[in-house]
Amino acid sequence: MTAIEQTEAARPRGTRLPRRARRNQLLGAAQEVFVAQGYHAAAMDDIAERAGVSKPVLYQHFPGKLDLYLALLDQHCESLIQSVRTALASTTDNKQRVRATMDAYFAYVEDDGGAFRLVFESDLTNEPAVRERVDKVTNDCAEAICDVIAEDTGLSRAESMLLASGLGGLAQVVARSWLHSDRSVPRDQAVQLLASLAWRGIAGFPLHGSEQQQH
């Protein structure tokens, strides 16, 4: 169940909820407001109203608006990192790994809740705590991809990290571009096009210990 679905399920005012359920409800409401309005335009009043709770209840769980935002960032950054790791572990076929990884980014940006906007299109990137989290999710995803490249190619860690950063950046930017387009190219086709582009590049590096290149 997504944070927004949890919000809808737990929204009626006056209902007493366990602390964790209440926290999830508040996070779901905050996500809706932040995605719709941006950080600066959003108000704690709006979030409390959206959640169907009083402001004192909201402040019992989150001392301020930034605390709410950072909690959401932590949740959704971890979600992308786990999706990328799952995609990489889903097969030992490197061509399919590339496609699965590209698809993980497309699935992330296409999620109905719009959480990717908080991570990659935030209006608060000048806030050090936000920038730290955005940089971390980018780095952690690249590290996961780097592990596979380094193991399979025998390239140095630094070389593998450059390639991994390129693949992750490609996936993120193209997925967001596709989402903001008219989407005349269906998602599966878009993923396949991007995966083909990425594979033609990364497949040029021979497998470690072999003179044979992958095709």
MOPE-V795489 format. One record per helix or strand of 3 or more residues. SS is the DSSP state (H for helix, E for strand). FROM is the first residue (numbers start at 1). LEN is the number of residues. If there is no record, write none. Layout:
# MOPE-V795489
ss->SS from->FROM len->LEN
ss->SS from->FROM len->LEN
This chain:
# MOPE-V795489
ss->H from->3 len->8
ss->H from->19 len->19
ss->H from->44 len->8
ss->H from->55 len->7
ss->H from->65 len->25
ss->H from->94 len->17
ss->H from->116 len->5
ss->H from->128 len->26
ss->H from->157 len->24
ss->H from->187 len->16
